[in-house]
Amino acid sequence: MIKLIVTDIDGTLVPDGANEVNPELFDLIVKLREKGIQFAAASGRQWRSIERLFAPIKEKIFYISDNGAYVGCRGRNLFLTPVDRQVVMDMVRDVRECPELDIMISGPDVVYMETKNQEFVDWMVDSYRFEVRQVEDLTKVEDSFIKVSVYKKHGIEQAASAIREKYQDRLKITISGDMWMDCMNQSVNKGAAIREIQESLEILPEETMAFGDQLNDLEMLGRAYYSYAIGNARPEIKKAARFQADTNVNDGVLKILKLLI
């Protein structure tokens, strides 16, 4: 019996940066809850962005945000894993030396940006619906940090390869699509976050279903027997998953979940 369903958001549930989901999903999650099935949204997004996306049922789901650095529900943080401040500051200075890259750092509740690219800032606010604070100097920000995100509109994997190589022994670094390189505490990934929920609720991987499309979903799929790659997923994800669903634009996740009702 399925007791826990976990899905990535961008590229899996919706197109990258979308600010709404198919409203059918809300009623479906309520029906799944009535059958004793928990639902979690697992994303590189900030928890506030996830909450806004799932506003009608925000108190009925778990949030796994910042690739697993934050786990919460009902507006409460359950598990939080910070990144060493000095490592964050070092990376900020290195990214500044690469004019083609932008960087933002995530506190538990706010993301901080010093970029002059206002189009990028507006996109984070209007599409992802992040809680953003623009600052003059990221190294002056006083907060705990849970994620560093390096951004390039296209080709992040190649553009940030030198930075990835420099920090791969100090951070958990994962590529999320063509635009993002996310950096967290080495213990952080979506799979570890799902394990926390599973152990808290006494749910087995054999009772878990998960959906993903990108490399930051690999560990998550490993925590679920019913692991699904979306039709538009990377080849590595299709190889790792046991099953395949339709593409995100064709509501692949929704189609599978309807079979459970």
N, C-alpha and C positions, 0 to 999 in steps of 0.2 A: 504493500500500500504506500502510495506517495504521501509524505507528511510535510515536505518542504520543497518549494519551487523558488529558484533563484534565476534572475535574468540580468544580463548586462543591458545597458540602455542604448547608447549611441552606436549605430551600426548594426544593432541586434533587434532592439524593440522599435527604434525609430531611426530615421536618417541622422547623421551627425549634426548636432547642434539644434535639433528640433525642440520646440518648446511645448509640444502637446502630444499626447498619445491617443490612440483610438479609444474613444469613450466607452466602447464595449468592454474594454479591459477592466474598468472599475466594477461593473456589475459582476463580471466573471470572478474577480478576486473575492468579492463578498460571498459569492456562492461557494467558492473553494474553502473559504474560512468556515462556512457553515458545515462543511464536510470534514473539518479538522485539519485542513491543509494550510500551512503558513506560507507567506509570500515575502520575498526579499528582493529589492532592487540593488544591484551591485554595479558600481560605476566609478570612473575616475572623477566624476562630478563632485562638487561640494554637496553636503547634505541638504543645505537650503534649496539648492536647485532640484534635488530629487523630491523634496517635500512639495515644492511648488508644482512639479510635474504631476504628482499624484495627489494633489490637494483634496479632491473629494473623499479620498480614503486614506489620508495621510496617517491617521492613528491606527490603521489596521495592517501596516506593513513594517518590515525592518528596512533600515537604510544601511547599506554598506557603501560608504563614500570614500573618495580619495584612494581608490584601489584597495580598500581594506584598512586604511589607517584609522578610520572612524567607523564604528558600528553603533547604531542607535535605533530607537523607536519612540514614537510619541513625543518627539522633540527632546528626548533625553539621550545623552551620550552614555553608552554601555561600556565600550572599549575604545581607548585612544592610544595611539602609538606615535610618539613624537620623533623628529629627526634631530640629530645633534646640530646645535646652532652654528658652530664653527664651520662645519661642512657646508651648511646652507650658504653662509656668507662667502666661503671660498668659491662656490659654484656661481653665485651672483656675479662676482668679479670676473670670473672666466667667461661667462656668457656675454658680459658687457664688451668683451674683446671681439665678439662675433656680430657685426652689425646686421647680419641677415636673420639673427635669432632674437626672439623675445622671451622673457622669463616672468613668471609670477610665482609667488610663494603663498602657501595656504596655511592659515591658522585654523583652529578648530571650527570657527564660525565665519571667517572673512578671508578673502584672497587679496593679496597686496600686489599692486602693479606700479612700476615706475616708467613704463613705456610712454613714448610720445605718439605712438600709433593709436590715435583715437578711434579709428575704425575697429581695431582689435578690441579695445576696451568696450565699445558700444556693442560689439558682437557678443562678448561675454555676458553683458548685462541683459541685452534684449533677447538673445536667442537661448543661451544657457541659463539665463536668469540667476546668475551668481550674485552674491553679496560682495561687491568690489569696493576696495578703498585704494584710491590713487595716491601715491606718495612720491616725494622728490627723490628719496634715497632708501632703497630696500634695506640697506645695512643699518639703518637707524630705527627700524621697526622693532618695537618691544612686544613680543608675543611668543608663544610656543608655536613651533612649526611642525606640520605633519606631512607636507608634500611640497616638492619643487617641480614646476612644470615648465619645460622648454618648448617653445612653439615656433613653427615655421609653416606658412600657408601650404607649401608643398615640399615634400622631400626631406622630412625631419630626420629620418634614419641615417641618411648620408651626411646631411649638414651638421648634425650633432655627434658624429661618430667619434671625434677626438675627445670631446667632453665625456661621452659615455665610457670610453676606454680609461680615461683618467680616474673616474669615480666609481667604476664597477666593483671595486673591492671595498668600498665604503657605504654604498647605497644599493638598494634594490631598484634597478632601472628597467623600465619596460616601455616598449613602443606601443602607442595607442593610435592606430590608423596612420595616415600620411602626414599628420600635423603635430602630434604630441609625443614628447618623451617625458614620462613621469618618473620621479625619483622619490623614494620613500625609505624609511628605516629598513634595514636588511631583512627583518623578520616579517615584513608586511607583504601580503598579497591577498587577492580576493579569496583564495582557497583557505588561507589561515583564518580569515574572518568568518567564513562559512563554518569552519570547524568549531569556532567559539559558539556560534548559534546552535549547531548540531549537538554539541556536548551539553550546553545549557538546557536544551529541550529534550535531550535523550533521543535524538533522531539519528539514524544510521545513514551512511552514504547510499546504501541500497534503497533507502526511502526518500531519496533526494533527486530532484530533476533540475538541470541547469542548462542555460542557453548562452552562447557566446559567439564572437566573431573575430576577436583580435588576440594578439599575443598575451595581453594582460588578463585574458580569460583562461589561460591554460590550467593554472592551479585550481581554479574554480571548477572546471570540468572534471578535474581529477577527484573532486570531493563528491561527485554524483554518479551513481550507476547510470541514471537516465541522462546522459550528457548529449546535448544537441548542438551541432554547428548550424548556423543560419546559412541559407543558400549563397549569400554573398560573403561568407567568411573566408579568411586567409586559408591557403592550403594546409598550413600547419595545424589549424584548428579542426579542419575537416578530417585530418588524419587522426587527431587525438580523440575526437568525439565518437561515441558509439552509434549515434543516429544523426540524421540530417533533417532540418525543417526548411520551409520555403524562405524566401528572402525577406528582409525587413520591410521593404515597401509593399510586399504582398501579405503582411501580417503573419509571418511564419510562426512567431511565438503564440499569437492568439489562436491560430488554427490548432496547434497541438493542445493548448490548454482547454479548448472547447471539448476535446475528446475525453477529458477527465470528468466532465459534468454529466 
